[in-house]
């Protein structure tokens, strides 16, 4: 594998643009769906962690009294 050295910033930006054109970008519908999944999972994990925190806090309060 040969590594090319870029001689100028303009040439570098042209190569970056050429590489970005090769990327298969997801459709808007896919992005919206995956974003919804990430937000949903984050909310569920947040609720579970806060529930565990509350439960452990109450348990330790009872034990330390």
C-alpha positions as CSV (number, residue, x, y, z in Angstrom):
1,X,0.0,0.0,0.0
2,X,1.5,3.2,-1.1
3,X,1.1,6.4,1.0
4,X,0.9,9.6,-1.0
5,X,2.2,12.8,0.3
6,X,0.1,15.9,-0.4
7,X,2.0,18.9,-1.7
8,X,-0.5,21.6,-1.0
9,X,-3.6,22.2,1.2
10,X,-5.7,22.7,-1.9
11,X,-4.7,19.3,-3.3
12,X,-5.4,17.8,0.0
13,X,-9.0,19.3,0.1
14,X,-9.6,18.0,-3.5
15,X,-8.6,14.5,-2.4
16,X,-10.8,14.7,0.7
17,X,-13.8,15.7,-1.4
18,X,-13.1,12.9,-3.8
19,X,-13.0,10.4,-0.9
20,X,-16.2,11.8,0.6
21,X,-17.9,11.3,-2.8
22,X,-17.1,7.6,-2.6
23,X,-19.0,7.3,0.8
24,X,-22.5,5.8,0.6
25,X,-24.4,8.1,2.9
26,X,-27.5,6.8,4.7
27,X,-31.0,8.0,3.6
28,X,-32.7,10.7,5.7
29,X,-35.3,8.1,6.8
30,X,-32.6,5.8,8.1
31,X,-30.9,8.7,10.0
32,X,-34.2,9.7,11.6
33,X,-35.0,6.1,12.5
34,X,-31.6,5.4,14.1
35,X,-31.6,8.8,15.9
36,X,-35.0,7.8,17.4
37,X,-33.6,4.5,18.5
38,X,-30.5,6.1,20.1
39,X,-32.7,8.6,22.0
40,X,-35.1,5.9,23.1
41,X,-32.4,3.6,24.4
42,X,-30.7,6.6,26.2
43,X,-34.0,7.5,27.9
44,X,-34.6,3.9,29.0
45,X,-31.0,3.5,30.3
46,X,-31.3,6.8,32.1
47,X,-34.6,5.8,33.8
48,X,-33.1,2.4,34.8
49,X,-30.0,4.0,36.2
50,X,-31.9,6.6,38.2
51,X,-34.2,3.9,39.5
52,X,-31.2,1.8,40.7
53,X,-29.7,4.9,42.2
54,X,-32.9,5.7,44.1
55,X,-33.2,2.0,45.3
56,X,-29.6,1.8,46.5
57,X,-29.9,5.2,48.2
58,X,-33.0,4.0,50.1
59,X,-31.3,0.7,51.0
60,X,-28.2,2.4,52.4
61,X,-30.4,4.9,54.4
62,X,-32.2,1.9,56.0
63,X,-28.9,0.1,56.7
64,X,-27.1,3.1,58.2
65,X,-30.0,4.2,60.5
